[in-house]
Amino acid sequence: MDTSVILPVEAEGFIQSLETFALREVGSARWFRQHEYIEKLNMQAILNASAVHEEFVKELLVSLGKIPVLVHEMILVEVWKQKVFPILCQLQDFNPKTTFHLYMVIHHEATVINLLETILFHKDSCDAADDSLHDLVDYCHRKLTLLASGATRPGAHTQNQHNQTSSIEELQMQNIAVEFEISLKAVSVLRYITDHTDSISVINRMLCTHNMPCVLVQLIDSCPWSRCQKGELQKHVNGEWQKVPAEDHLKMTKLDGQVWLTLYNLLLKEDCQRKYDFNNFNKNQLLKLRAFMTDVLIDQLPNLIELQRFLAHLAVTDPALPKKELILEQIPEMWNNIVQENSGKWKAIAKYQVKETFSPSDSDLRHQAQRLAQTYNLDVMESLLPEKPKCGSCGKEASKRCSQCQREWYCHRQCQVKHWPKHKKACPLMVEATEKIQQDLQIQT
C-alpha cells in the first residue's frame, strides 16, 4: 500500500513558504509552523527515496531554490544550541511545565540534516545549494571534528547519580544524544558533496582550509560509531546501538563506507590531488590508513584497492607541492552573520524566549499537541522506522503501547509504571488531540 504524508501540491506550498528566521524568532509560532512543514517534507522525501518513487520533494526544493534556506535554518539552530540554550538552562526563574517546545527546537537541526542527507544524494541538489555549499562544508567540519574528539558521543557526559533528573537536565542529555545523531548524518552529507561538487572553491575549502582528509583519518582511528559494552562489541546502525555477533565484527557499516568513500574522493580525484598539500604531517596521517586496509575491507568495498595503491605509492615518494593558483574563494557567511548580528545579546534573547516562547499556556500546549498528532501520523511514522519501537523508559525494543494515548511504547508493565510520572502530563493532551482530529475527520466526511 502506498503511504503518503503530503501530496505534491501540498509540498509545493510548504516549500514555497520556507523562509529564514532571526535567532530571536526560534521557537515562535511562525517558526514552529515551518518546523512542521519541514518535518512532513522530510518524512515524504524518505518515503519516496525508500520506495524509489518520483522524488517530488527534492525536485521542488531544487526548482524553487530553497536548499540554501534549509542550510541557514540548520545553522541557525546550531548557533542557538551553542549560544542561547546553555544560558536558558541556567536561568533560575525558568521552570517550564513541559520541555516539549525546547526539544522540538533541538530536534529541528536533526530533521533538516536528515532531509539534506536524503536529497543531496542527487547532484542537482548539490548544484542547487549554490553558495550555501561552502557553509555546509564548514558545518560538516564542525560536526566531524566534535565526533572525532568524542565530545558528542552518548555517555561522554555523566548523568545525575541520584536518578532524580530535572526536566532541564533530561533535556540537556537528549541534546547530547541528538547531537551525536546529527554528527553521524554530517558524515553522509560530506560524502555526497565530495561525490558531486566540481567547485574549485569548495574543494579548496575541504582540503586546504579544513584538511578534511586528516579529520577523516581521525574518525577511522577513533570509530565513534563502535563501542564495547560489557565485553560485547556494539555498532551504531539505523539510529541505534546493536550487538554485533563475532562473525560480523569485521563487517563494514554504512558509516564506515561513507568515510572511506569520502577519502577516496578527496585523495584520488585529479582536482583534489592538485590542491592538497602532501607535507610530512599530512603524509604520515594518511599512511595510518594502510593498517586498516585489510583484504576483508577491500572485499566489501573493491574501489578501495585504488586507494591502497595510491597510499603504497605515497609511502615511497614525495608528491609535488600543490600548485600556487589564484583562487577567488567564496567565504561562508551564515554562521558569522548570525553570530555577529546577535553578539552580546545572548542572555537577552534567552530571557525573551523564556517569557514569550518557552512558557506556553495550557491552551497553547493543547494546540501544539493537536498539531503534533497530525504531523506524526502513527501509520506513516512506523513505515519510516525499520527497527521496532523503543521503550519510553529503558530504550529496549517495545511491543506494548500506552492504552490511553497509543503514542508511547513500553517493553514491560514495570517500565510503564516507572515512566508514568513523566508521561502523565503529555498523555491526556495526546488523547484529546487524537479525539479532536477524529472529530474533524468525521465532520469533513
N, C-alpha and C positions, 0 to 999 in steps of 0.2 A: 504494500500500500504506500502510495506517495504521500509523504508528510511535508507540509509547508508551514513555515512560520509566518511569512508575508508573501503577498503577490508582487509581481514585478512593478505594477503601478504604485503599490504602497512603498516599495523600496525606492522608487524614483522620487517620491515625495519626501521620504525620510532623508535621502542623500542630498537632494536639492536644498533642504533646510539646514544642513550641517554648517556650523559657524564656529569661529574661535571665540573663546571667553577670556575675560580678565581673571587674574588669580582670585580676586575678591569674590567673584561670582561662582566659584567652585562650590557645588552642593546646593545652589539655589534651585528654585522650582523650574526655571527655564533650563538650567544646566542638567537637572535631573531628567527632564523630558528628553533631552538629547542623548543622555546616557541610555535611556530605554530604547531609543531608536537604534543606537549602535549595538546594544545587546541583541536586538532582533536581527539586525543586519549580519552580525557575527554568526548567530545560530543558522540563519539561512545560507550564508556562504559555506559553512561547514557541511550542511546537509547536501548542498549542490555539488561540492567538491567530492564528498564521500560517495555520492550516487552517480558521479560522472554525468551530471545533468548540465544544462546550459547555466553558466555561472553569471547570472544577470547582475548580481550584487557587485562583482568585480568589474563587469563591463560598465555599469553605471558610475562607479567610483572613478574609473578611468575617464570616461567620456565627459563627466561633469566636473572633472578636475578637483576632486575633493580629498585625494590622498594626502596632500600637504596639511589639510585641516586635521586629519586623523593623527598625523605625526605631531602637530602642535598640541593637540589635546592630550596626547600621551605624555609629552614632555612637561606640559602644564601641571599635571597631577604628580609627576615625578618631583618637580620643584616644590609643590605643596607638601608632599610627604617628607621632604628633607628639611624644609624651612618653617612651615606652619604647624604641621601635625605634632612635632615634639613640644612646641610651646603650648599648644592647645591641651595636650595631655597633662601638663604641669599646672594649669590654671586651677587654683584651689576651689573656685566657685562653680566649676563645671562638673555637674553630676547628672548626666543625661538619663532620661527614662529608658532610652534604648540607644544602642550604638549602631543601629541599622543604617542610618544616614551616612555615618562616618565609614562604615565598612564598604558601602557602595562606592564611595569616592576612592578608597584604597583599591577596590576590585576593578574600577574603571580602567586603570592602566593595563591590567591583565586582559581585559576584554579587547581593548584597542590593539594590543600587540598580537593577540590571538587572531584578530581579523586581518592584520597586516601580514602575519605569517601565512595565512591561507591565500591571500591574493597576490603576494609577492613571488609566489611560485611561478607566476607568469611574467614574461619580460615586459609586456606592455604596461603592467602595473609599476614596475621598476622605472621605466621611462617616464610614466605619468607623475611619479614622485617629484621629478624635476629637481629644483634646488634643495628641497627638503631632504633629499637623499644624503646630503652632507650632514644634516642634523641627525638623521637616522644612524649614520655611521658613528658619529660621536656618542649617541645614545647607546648603541651596541657595545662600544668600547667601555663605557662606564659600567654597564651591566656585567660584561665578561671579566673585567678587572676585579669587580667585587666577588664574582663567582669563583674565580681562581684563588682569591685570597681566603675564601671560606666565610666571609662576613655575612653572606645571605643564606648560609646553609642552616636548615632547621636543627635546633639543638645547640647552635653557636651561642645562644643567649639562654640562661637558665630560667626556669620557672619558679614562681613563689613556692618555697619549700613547705609551707603550711597548707597548701592546696585550697586556700581561700583567695582566689584571684578576683580582683575587681574587674568590672566590665571594661574599664580603660586598659588595664594590664592585659586582659584577654585579647583586646583589640590590637595591642602592640605585638603580641605573639602571632596573631593572624596576619599582621602586616609583614612579619618576617617570613612566614610561610608563603604568602603571596609573592613577595619579592624574589624568593627562590624560583618559583614557577616562572615569573616574568623573565628572569635571567636566563633560564633554560630556553625560553622562546626566542630570546635575542640571539642565541647560537644559530637557530634556523634562519632567522631574518638575515643575519650577516652572510650566511652561506648563499642565500638567494641573490643578495646584492653582488657577491663575487661571481655568481653564475652569469648575471645579466649585464652588469654595467660595463660600458666601454668609455666612460668619462675619465680622462687623464687626471682631472682634479680629484675625483672620488678615489681613484686608485692611489694617487699620491698621498691622500689623507690616511688611507688604510695602512699603507706601507711605511711612509716617512714620518708623518705626524704621530701616529699611534703605534707603529711597529706591531701590527696585528699578528704577524707570524709568531713572534715571541710570546705574545699573550696566549695564543692557541697552544703553543708548546707547554706552557704552564698548566693549561686546562687538561691536556692529555696526561701530564705528570700527576696532577692532583686528583683528577677524575671525580669531581664533586657529586656526580650522579651515581656513585657507587659507594657502599659503606659496609662495614662489618658489624653486625649486631648479635651479641651472644654467640660468637663463633660462626655465625652464618653470613654468607655474602648476600647482600641485597642490592638491587639496582632500581633506579627511578625510571619507571616505564608507564606511559599513558597517565601521568599525573599522580602516580602512587609508588611507594616503595614495595617491591616484590622480591620474595625469596627466590634465589637462583639455585637450581639443582646443580650438583657437582659437575654433571656432564655439559652444562651450559655456561660454565664460568668464563670461557674464552669467547662466548658468542657476543657479537657486536650489537650494541643497542642503536636506536635511531640517532641518539645524541652523539655517540662515538662516530658514527658515519658522517654526521653533519660537520663535525670538527675536522675530520680527515679530508673531506671533500673541499672544505674551505681552504685548508692548507694547500691542497692540490692546485686549486685555482690561483691562489696568491703566489705560489712559487714556480709554477710551470707555464703560466700564460706569458707570452713574449713581452707584452707591455709591462707586466709586473716585474719580470726579471730585469728589464732595463732600468726600472726605477729603484729597486731595492738595494740597499747598501749591505753587501755581504762582508761586513767588517768582522774582526775576530770574535767579538762578543756575540753578534747575531749568528755567525757561523757555528760557534760552539753550542749555542742554544739549539739550533736546528739539528745538529748532529746527534742530540739526545734522542731524537725521534727514531733513530736506527734500532735502538734497543726494543722499541715497541712494535717494529715492523716484522712480525713473525710470519711464517708460512700460513698459519691459521688465519691471521688478519687479512693477508693478501688474497687468500682463497675466498673470503667473504666480500672483498672489495677489490677486484682484479686491477682496477685503474691504478691502484697504489704501487704496482710494480714499476711504473714510470717514475713515481716519486722516490722509490727505493733506489733506482738507478741514478737519479739526479743527486741524491744525498751521497751515494758512493763516489760519484764524480766530484762533488763538493769537498769531500774529505781529503782528496789528494791534489786539489787545485786551489788557486786563489783567483776567484772571479774578478773580472774587470770592475773598476769603480763605476758607480752609476753615472750616466751622462748628465752633465750640467745643462739642463734645458730651462728655458724661460717658461714658467708656468703661471698663468694668471689664476691663482687658486681662489675659489669661492669660499668664503668663511661662513660657517654655520651661525645663524643668528638667533634661533628660537630660545635656547637656554639663556644666553647672555641678555637678550632683550627682556625676558620675563624677570630675571634676577635684578637687572638694573632698574626696571620700572618699579619694583617693589622693595628695593634695598632700604633698610631702616624702617620698614612698615610691617614686618612680620608679626610682631606682637599685636599691633593694631588690627591686622587682618584676622588673627586668631580670635581676638575679643569680639570683633564684629560678627564673625561666623558663629561663635558660641551663642550670641544673643539672637541673631537673625536667621541662622540656618540650621544649626545642630541642636536646637531645643524646640522641636515641633510640638504643637498641641495634640491632644488626643484625636481631634477630628482630622488633623493633618496625617497623623500616623495611620488612621483608618484608610484615608485616601491613598496613601503610599502603599499600604498592604493590598488594596484592590488593584492598583496599577501593577504591583509586583506579581500578583497572581495571574494577571493577564499576560505579562511578559514571559514568565517562566511556566508555560503550559506543561503539565506533567508528562503527557504523552510525547511531546516534542523533546523535552529535556532528556527523557530516558532513551530516546532514539539517538541522542548525541553522545551518550555515555557508553563506551564499550565495556566498561567494568561494572560490577554490581554496585548498588548504593552502599554508602558507608554509614556506620552507626554515628548518630549525633553526639554520643557521649565518649566512646572509646576509639572510634575511627575504623573498627573492623568491618568486614563485609556484613551487611544487614539484610534481613528479609521481612521485617515487620515494620509497618508504618504506625504513626500516631493515629489512633482510631477517630480522633476528633477532627484534626485539620488535614490528615492524609499527606502531609508535606515534610514531616521529619521521620527519619528512619532509625531503627534500633536493632541490635543483634539479640538482646535478651531483655526480659522484663526488668531485671535489676538496673540495666543501663538507662532504661526509660524513667524509672523512679529517681535515679540519681540526677538525671538531666532535667527533671520537671521544674525545679526552681528557676532555671534559666529559660525554659521553653514556655512556661505558663503565661508570660506576658504576650508573646507573639501568637500563641495558639488560637485564642479567641478572635484575634484580628484576622488571621488567615481564614478561619471558619466563616466569619462574617463576609470577608471579601469573596470567597467562593460562592456563598449563597447569593450575594449581590450579582455576581457575574451570571449565575444560573437564571436568576430572575430577569436580568437584562436580555439574555438569550431567548427566554420564553416570550418576552414582550416582542422581540424582533421577529420571532417566527409566528 
